Amino acid sequence: MSDTHTHAMASFGSPIGAGGLRNLGALFSNRRRQVSERARIRRELMSYSDRELNDLGLGRSDIEAVASGRYSR
């Protein structure tokens, strides 16, 4: 085996340390919170009447963009 191949195997096969697992757990936790918050925003806006949404300057077609943070005026 060449040195490059051996080095690639060694770096690929190295275990994730405790710090890496904590970071991975934090990533999953943050993602879960984001998904939950987007669902909450979506539910709340869907519960508004068309008139209430219009008062906010929104239409039903804007709800997904607002919930995902992509909405801009």
BELPE-V136658 format. One record per backbone hydrogen bond with DSSP energy under -0.5 kcal/mol. CO is the residue of the C=O (numbers start at 0). NH is the residue of the N-H. Records with the same first field share a line. If there is no record, write none. Layout:
CO=NH, NH
This chain:
1=5
2=6
3=7
4=8
5=9
6=10
7=11
8=12
16=20
17=21
18=22
19=23
20=24
21=25
22=26
23=27
24=28
25=29
26=30
27=31
28=32
29=33
30=34
31=35
32=36
33=37
34=38
35=39
36=40
37=41
38=42
39=43
40=44
41=45
42=46
43=47
44=47
48=52
49=53
50=54
51=55
52=57
53=56
58=61, 62
59=62
61=65
62=66
63=67
64=68, 69, 70
65=68
